[in-house]
Amino acid sequence: MRSLPIVLAAALLGSAALAQQREPAAEVHCVRDERRSEEPAQAERRCLERLTALASRDGDVLRLALDDGSFKTFMDERTACEQHEAEKCLMHRLATYYPIQRLFVVERQAYESFDVIVVSGRTGGVTRMDAHPHLSPGGTRLVAAAAIEAWEVEQHIAIYYVQKDGLKAEWSYKAKVYELWEFVSWNGDERIELNVTLRTVNRGGAEELATQRAGLRRTIVGWELNKNVAR
């Protein structure tokens, strides 16, 4: 009769230990090793080994675990890619996992382009972005800046506020002329350092590309973009 509480206690301890194993303590980034010309699938495999029971792959199917016990599933169209069917080709690769925010970042590779989706592990909600996002130091915001000229982007810069049930679009910017935007760093949760490459005219009257420092800061009226920050 006394063994039952002991068994129950052991089961509870086992469940707690399992929960701790499932949720990594730090961010997980599936960064490719460029020195070894590592393929995206290899980088993802290393991530999945660290996210046991949270994310898994079975062939062309990527599965992400949600808080309610269900799964968010993404199916690759590998055959279409191999047969150069541009309209159907689509591959999914897990890129990042933020454990505190319960956010999965998945890169979607099309035939000659890519974009990114951020999936809420709490609700399964999906937010599309043009580039990989970067989390602020306090974990309250994500910013994505696109340095892409090979295809059209929806937003060159986008900022999202992290909520319990997913992401809320807070501010965005779409250039009307040629501009390539690159994320540099967060400075707190309300300042962002960026680089922008744009067309300028030199003293000889010729057009050329120039890269300069830019910045974003949050004010009482919202986000303010400065395209020319003194170094």
C-alpha positions as CSV (number, residue, x, y, z in Angstrom):
1,M,0.0,0.0,0.0
2,R,2.9,2.4,0.7
3,S,4.5,1.7,-2.7
4,L,1.8,3.7,-4.6
5,P,2.8,7.2,-3.5
6,I,6.4,6.3,-4.2
7,V,5.5,5.1,-7.7
8,L,3.4,8.2,-8.3
9,A,6.3,10.4,-7.1
10,A,8.7,8.7,-9.4
11,A,6.3,9.2,-12.3
12,L,5.9,12.9,-11.5
13,L,9.7,13.3,-11.3
14,G,10.1,11.5,-14.6
15,S,7.5,13.7,-16.2
16,A,9.3,16.8,-14.9
17,A,12.6,15.5,-16.2
18,L,11.1,14.8,-19.6
19,A,9.6,18.3,-19.8
20,Q,13.0,19.8,-19.0
21,Q,14.6,17.7,-21.7
22,R,12.0,18.7,-24.3
23,E,12.4,22.5,-23.8
24,P,16.0,23.8,-24.4
25,A,17.2,26.5,-22.1
26,A,18.7,28.7,-24.8
27,E,17.9,29.6,-28.4
28,V,18.6,27.0,-31.0
29,H,20.0,28.2,-34.4
30,C,20.4,25.9,-37.3
31,V,23.4,27.8,-38.8
32,R,25.2,26.2,-41.7
33,D,28.9,25.6,-41.5
34,E,30.1,27.5,-44.5
35,R,33.7,26.2,-44.2
36,R,32.4,22.7,-44.9
37,S,29.9,23.8,-47.5
38,E,27.2,22.3,-45.3
39,E,23.8,21.7,-46.8
40,P,20.7,23.2,-45.2
41,A,19.4,19.7,-44.4
42,Q,22.5,18.9,-42.4
43,A,22.2,22.0,-40.3
44,E,18.5,21.3,-39.7
45,R,19.4,17.7,-38.6
46,R,21.7,19.1,-35.9
47,C,18.8,21.3,-34.7
48,L,16.3,18.5,-34.6
49,E,18.7,16.5,-32.4
50,R,18.4,19.2,-29.8
51,L,14.7,19.6,-30.1
52,T,13.6,16.0,-29.4
53,A,9.7,15.8,-29.2
54,L,9.4,19.5,-30.2
55,A,10.4,19.2,-33.8
56,S,11.0,16.2,-36.1
57,R,11.3,15.2,-39.7
58,D,10.1,12.2,-41.6
59,G,11.4,12.4,-45.1
60,D,9.7,15.4,-46.7
61,V,7.5,16.1,-43.7
62,L,8.5,18.6,-41.0
63,R,6.5,18.4,-37.8
64,L,6.4,21.0,-35.1
65,A,4.8,20.2,-31.7
66,L,2.1,22.6,-30.3
67,D,1.2,23.2,-26.7
68,D,-2.2,21.6,-27.0
69,G,-0.6,18.3,-28.1
70,S,-1.3,18.7,-31.8
71,F,1.3,19.2,-34.5
72,K,1.9,21.8,-37.3
73,T,3.0,19.9,-40.4
74,F,4.7,21.1,-43.5
75,M,5.2,19.0,-46.6
76,D,8.1,19.5,-49.0
77,E,7.5,19.3,-52.7
78,R,10.9,17.7,-53.4
79,T,9.9,16.0,-56.7
80,A,8.7,19.3,-58.1
81,C,12.0,20.9,-57.2
82,E,14.1,18.0,-58.8
83,Q,12.0,18.2,-61.9
84,H,12.4,22.0,-62.1
85,E,8.7,22.7,-61.7
86,A,9.1,26.2,-60.5
87,E,5.5,26.9,-59.5
88,K,5.3,23.8,-57.3
89,C,8.8,23.6,-55.8
90,L,8.8,24.3,-52.1
91,M,11.2,23.1,-49.3
92,H,10.9,23.7,-45.6
93,R,13.9,23.9,-43.3
94,L,13.8,24.6,-39.5
95,A,16.1,27.6,-39.0
96,T,15.7,28.8,-35.3
97,Y,13.7,28.0,-32.2
98,Y,13.1,30.6,-29.4
99,P,12.1,28.5,-26.3
100,I,10.8,31.4,-24.1
101,Q,8.6,32.8,-26.8
102,R,7.8,29.3,-28.1
103,L,8.5,30.4,-31.7
104,F,9.7,28.3,-34.6
105,V,11.4,30.0,-37.5
106,V,11.1,28.0,-40.8
107,E,12.8,28.9,-44.1
108,R,10.8,28.2,-47.2
109,Q,12.9,27.6,-50.2
110,A,11.2,28.0,-53.5
111,Y,12.7,27.4,-57.0
112,E,14.7,30.6,-57.2
113,S,13.7,32.5,-54.0
114,F,12.9,32.0,-50.4
115,D,10.9,33.5,-47.5
116,V,10.5,32.8,-43.8
117,I,7.5,31.8,-41.7
118,V,7.4,32.1,-37.9
119,V,5.2,29.5,-36.2
120,S,3.7,30.0,-32.7
121,G,4.2,26.8,-30.7
122,R,1.3,27.9,-28.5
123,T,-1.4,28.4,-31.2
124,G,0.1,27.2,-34.5
125,G,-0.4,30.7,-35.9
126,V,1.9,31.5,-38.9
127,T,3.5,34.9,-39.7
128,R,5.3,35.3,-43.0
129,M,8.5,37.4,-43.4
130,D,10.8,38.3,-46.3
131,A,14.0,37.6,-44.3
132,H,15.2,35.8,-41.2
133,P,14.1,37.7,-38.0
134,H,16.3,38.7,-35.1
135,L,15.0,38.7,-31.5
136,S,15.6,41.8,-29.3
137,P,17.7,41.3,-26.1
138,G,14.6,41.5,-23.9
139,G,12.8,39.0,-26.1
140,T,9.9,41.4,-26.8
141,R,10.3,42.1,-30.5
142,L,11.5,40.5,-33.8
143,V,12.9,42.5,-36.7
144,A,13.4,41.3,-40.3
145,A,15.4,43.3,-42.8
146,A,15.7,42.3,-46.4
147,A,18.8,42.7,-48.6
148,I,17.2,41.0,-51.6
149,E,17.3,42.2,-55.2
150,A,16.7,38.9,-57.1
151,W,13.0,39.0,-56.5
152,E,10.3,41.3,-55.1
153,V,9.8,41.6,-51.4
154,E,6.7,42.6,-49.5
155,Q,8.5,44.6,-46.8
156,H,12.1,45.7,-46.7
157,I,11.9,46.1,-42.9
158,A,9.3,44.7,-40.5
159,I,9.0,44.8,-36.7
160,Y,6.8,42.5,-34.7
161,Y,5.8,42.5,-31.0
162,V,6.0,39.2,-29.3
163,Q,2.7,38.3,-27.6
164,K,1.7,35.2,-25.7
165,D,-0.4,33.9,-28.5
166,G,2.0,34.8,-31.3
167,L,3.3,37.9,-33.2
168,K,1.7,41.3,-33.7
169,A,2.8,43.5,-36.7
170,E,4.1,46.7,-35.1
171,W,5.8,48.6,-38.0
172,S,7.0,48.0,-41.5
173,Y,8.7,49.8,-44.4
174,K,8.7,49.2,-48.2
175,A,11.2,51.2,-50.2
176,K,10.0,53.0,-53.4
177,V,13.4,53.0,-54.9
178,Y,16.4,50.6,-54.9
179,E,17.4,49.8,-51.3
180,L,18.9,46.8,-49.7
181,W,18.6,46.6,-45.9
182,E,20.8,44.6,-43.6
183,F,20.3,44.0,-39.8
184,V,23.3,44.9,-37.7
185,S,22.3,44.7,-34.1
186,W,19.7,45.5,-31.5
187,N,20.5,48.2,-28.9
188,G,18.1,47.4,-26.2
189,D,14.5,46.6,-27.2
190,E,13.7,50.0,-28.8
191,R,16.7,50.7,-31.0
192,I,18.0,48.9,-34.1
193,E,21.2,49.4,-36.0
194,L,21.0,48.7,-39.8
195,N,23.0,49.1,-43.0
196,V,21.4,50.2,-46.2
197,T,22.8,50.0,-49.7
198,L,21.3,52.5,-52.2
199,R,22.1,54.3,-55.4
200,T,23.9,57.6,-55.2
201,V,25.5,60.0,-57.7
202,N,29.2,60.7,-57.3
203,R,30.9,64.0,-58.0
204,G,31.4,63.0,-61.6
205,G,27.7,62.6,-62.1
206,A,27.9,58.8,-62.4
207,E,25.5,56.6,-60.5
208,E,27.0,54.2,-58.0
209,L,26.0,52.0,-55.0
210,A,26.9,53.1,-51.5
211,T,26.3,51.4,-48.2
212,Q,25.7,53.5,-45.1
213,R,24.7,53.1,-41.5
214,A,21.0,53.6,-40.7
215,G,18.9,53.2,-37.6
216,L,15.5,52.7,-36.1
217,R,14.3,53.9,-32.8
218,R,11.0,53.7,-31.0
219,T,9.5,57.1,-29.9
220,I,6.3,58.1,-28.2
221,V,4.6,58.3,-31.6
222,G,6.0,55.0,-33.0
223,W,9.1,53.8,-34.9
224,E,11.3,56.4,-36.6
225,L,13.7,55.4,-39.5
226,N,16.9,57.3,-40.1
227,K,18.6,56.4,-43.3
228,N,21.9,58.2,-42.6
229,V,23.3,57.7,-39.2
230,A,26.8,59.2,-38.5
231,R,29.3,56.6,-37.6
